[in-house]
């Protein structure tokens, strides 16, 4: 299965699809995708998230997600869950209601936090109303 504009935010095998998707596949999605490595550095950033957040991919790629890109997620609700999952070697697939506050008026969103042990990247998916 491949990614396309109709791929749902809550699709059960989405972590595996994201891991193997190309840039065009990520850009086709109707929600934000931020993929980051073990050091917290953003390695994937799709067009939807770039436009919604007002941050060009060139500015975001290679930057620390929780320090430079989205410090509003550097807390127990988001960053700590990834840290705990990695430390425990446990998969993470949680969806939470959240309010983004960086560079914009407070915006209610749903975040989906995805991590699979052994995967090169973890993902924060952002669904806006």
C-alpha positions as CSV (number, residue, x, y, z in Angstrom):
1,X,0.0,0.0,0.0
2,X,1.2,3.5,-0.8
3,X,0.4,6.9,0.6
4,X,-2.1,9.2,-1.1
5,X,-4.3,12.2,-0.4
6,X,-7.0,9.9,1.1
7,X,-4.7,8.1,3.5
8,X,-6.4,8.6,6.9
9,X,-4.7,10.1,9.9
10,X,-5.7,7.1,12.0
11,X,-4.7,4.3,9.6
12,X,-3.3,1.4,11.6
13,X,-0.2,0.6,9.6
14,X,0.8,4.2,9.0
15,X,4.2,4.0,10.8
16,X,5.4,1.4,8.4
17,X,4.0,3.3,5.4
18,X,5.8,6.5,6.5
19,X,9.1,4.7,6.9
20,X,9.0,3.6,3.3
21,X,7.4,6.6,1.7
22,X,9.1,9.0,-0.7
23,X,8.8,12.8,-0.5
24,X,5.9,12.9,-3.1
25,X,4.0,10.4,-1.0
26,X,4.4,12.4,2.2
27,X,3.5,15.6,0.4
28,X,0.3,14.0,-0.9
29,X,-1.1,13.6,2.6
30,X,-3.8,15.8,4.0
31,X,-2.1,16.2,7.4
32,X,1.3,17.3,8.7
33,X,4.2,14.9,9.0
34,X,7.4,15.5,10.9
35,X,9.9,12.7,11.0
36,X,12.9,13.0,13.3
37,X,15.9,10.8,14.1
38,X,17.3,9.5,17.4
39,X,19.0,12.9,18.1
40,X,15.7,14.7,17.6
41,X,16.8,16.2,14.3
42,X,14.0,16.7,11.7
43,X,14.7,14.5,8.7
44,X,11.3,14.6,7.0
45,X,8.8,17.5,6.8
46,X,5.9,17.4,4.4
47,X,4.4,20.1,2.3
48,X,1.1,20.2,4.3
49,X,2.9,20.9,7.6
50,X,5.2,23.4,5.9
51,X,2.2,25.4,4.6
52,X,0.1,25.1,7.8
53,X,3.0,26.0,10.2
54,X,4.5,28.7,7.9
55,X,7.9,27.1,8.1
56,X,9.8,26.2,5.0
57,X,11.3,22.7,4.9
58,X,14.8,24.2,4.3
59,X,14.5,26.0,7.7
60,X,13.4,22.9,9.5
61,X,15.3,20.0,8.1
62,X,18.3,19.1,10.3
63,X,17.1,21.2,13.2
64,X,16.2,19.8,16.7
65,X,12.4,19.3,16.7
66,X,11.8,19.9,20.4
67,X,14.3,22.8,20.8
68,X,14.4,24.8,17.5
69,X,11.3,23.8,15.6
70,X,8.5,23.1,18.0
71,X,9.5,23.9,21.6
72,X,5.8,23.9,22.5
73,X,6.1,20.1,22.2
74,X,9.1,19.8,24.5
75,X,7.1,18.4,27.5
76,X,5.8,15.3,29.1
77,X,2.9,15.0,26.7
78,X,5.0,14.7,23.5
79,X,8.8,14.7,23.8
80,X,8.9,12.6,26.9
81,X,6.6,9.9,25.4
82,X,9.1,9.4,22.6
83,X,12.0,9.3,25.0
84,X,10.3,6.8,27.2
85,X,9.3,4.5,24.2
86,X,12.9,4.5,22.9
87,X,14.3,3.8,26.4
88,X,11.9,0.9,26.9
89,X,12.2,-0.4,23.3
90,X,8.4,-0.2,23.1
91,X,6.3,0.9,20.2
92,X,4.4,4.2,20.5
93,X,1.2,5.0,18.7
94,X,-0.8,7.6,20.7
95,X,-3.2,10.2,19.5
96,X,-3.7,13.2,21.8
97,X,-5.6,16.5,21.6
98,X,-3.1,19.4,21.7
99,X,-2.7,23.1,21.3
100,X,0.1,24.4,19.2
101,X,1.4,27.8,20.2
102,X,4.6,28.6,18.3
103,X,4.6,31.4,15.8
104,X,0.8,31.3,15.5
105,X,-2.3,32.0,17.6
106,X,-3.1,28.9,19.7
107,X,-4.3,26.2,17.4
108,X,-6.2,23.1,18.5
109,X,-4.9,20.0,16.7
110,X,-4.7,16.2,17.1
111,X,-1.2,14.9,17.3
112,X,-0.4,11.3,16.5
113,X,2.9,10.1,18.0
114,X,4.5,7.2,16.2
115,X,7.6,5.2,16.9
116,X,8.6,1.6,16.1
117,X,11.6,0.1,17.9
118,X,14.5,-0.3,15.4
119,X,13.0,2.3,13.0
120,X,15.3,5.1,11.9
121,X,12.7,7.8,12.4
122,X,9.9,8.6,14.8
123,X,7.0,10.8,13.6
124,X,4.7,13.5,14.9
125,X,1.6,13.7,12.7
126,X,-0.5,16.9,13.0
127,X,-4.2,17.0,12.1
128,X,-5.8,20.4,12.0
129,X,-9.5,20.9,12.0
